[in-house]
Amino acid sequence: MENGAYTSLMTRLALQDEQGELICPVFWNDNYVSLLPGEKRLLECVADPALTRGKDLRIVVSGWNTPRQEIAVPR
């Protein structure tokens, strides 16, 4: 495909704390999604505030053919 554009397959999101530990349970409105080049999706999650309060959180995005990315969650 042109300009490095490719379909992102089985893209997974996870919520982690500053030590890299998964926050569980987290309820996503969707997960393991596939995206066409240029396609966008808004995904939302709900987590118990008692599990996240006072922690530096990040969303980890990875997929079958997608490089791992970490996105800081603003407080």
C-alpha positions as CSV (number, residue, x, y, z in Angstrom):
1,M,0.0,0.0,0.0
2,E,1.1,3.5,-0.6
3,N,3.0,5.7,2.0
4,G,3.2,2.8,4.5
5,A,-0.6,2.6,4.9
6,Y,-1.8,-0.8,6.0
7,T,-4.8,-2.3,7.7
8,S,-4.2,-2.7,11.4
9,L,-5.4,-6.1,12.4
10,M,-6.7,-7.2,15.9
11,T,-5.8,-3.9,17.6
12,R,-6.0,-4.4,21.3
13,L,-6.1,-1.8,24.1
14,A,-5.1,-2.3,27.7
15,L,-5.0,0.1,30.7
16,Q,-1.8,-0.1,32.8
17,D,-0.4,1.7,35.8
18,E,3.1,3.3,36.0
19,Q,4.7,-0.1,36.9
20,G,3.2,-1.7,33.8
21,E,0.6,-3.7,35.8
22,L,-2.8,-4.2,34.1
23,I,-5.7,-2.5,35.7
24,C,-8.5,-5.1,36.0
25,P,-11.3,-5.2,35.5
26,V,-11.7,-2.5,32.7
27,F,-14.7,-2.5,30.5
28,W,-14.1,-1.3,26.9
29,N,-17.0,-0.4,24.5
30,D,-15.0,-2.5,21.9
31,N,-11.6,-4.2,21.7
32,Y,-9.6,-6.2,19.2
33,V,-10.7,-4.0,16.4
34,S,-9.3,-3.9,12.8
35,L,-8.8,-0.5,11.1
36,L,-8.4,0.3,7.5
37,P,-5.9,3.0,6.4
38,G,-7.1,6.4,7.6
39,E,-10.0,4.9,9.6
40,K,-10.5,6.2,13.1
41,R,-12.4,4.7,16.1
42,L,-13.3,6.3,19.4
43,L,-13.0,3.6,22.2
44,E,-14.0,4.2,25.7
45,C,-13.3,2.3,28.9
46,V,-14.7,2.3,32.4
47,A,-12.6,1.3,35.4
48,D,-13.3,1.4,39.1
49,P,-11.9,4.7,40.5
50,A,-10.6,3.0,43.6
51,L,-8.2,1.0,41.3
52,T,-6.9,4.1,39.4
53,R,-7.0,6.9,42.0
54,G,-3.6,8.6,42.4
55,K,-1.9,6.4,39.7
56,D,-0.2,7.5,36.5
57,L,-2.1,5.6,33.9
58,R,-1.4,4.7,30.3
59,I,-3.3,3.0,27.5
60,V,-1.2,0.4,25.6
61,V,-2.2,-0.1,22.0
62,S,-0.9,-3.2,20.1
63,G,-2.0,-5.5,17.4
64,W,-1.1,-8.4,15.2
65,N,0.7,-6.2,12.7
66,T,0.7,-2.9,14.7
67,P,3.6,-1.6,16.7
68,R,3.1,-1.2,20.4
69,Q,2.3,2.3,21.5
70,E,1.8,3.8,25.0
71,I,-0.5,6.8,25.5
72,A,-0.4,8.7,28.8
73,V,-3.9,9.2,30.3
74,P,-4.2,12.8,31.5
75,R,-5.2,13.3,35.2
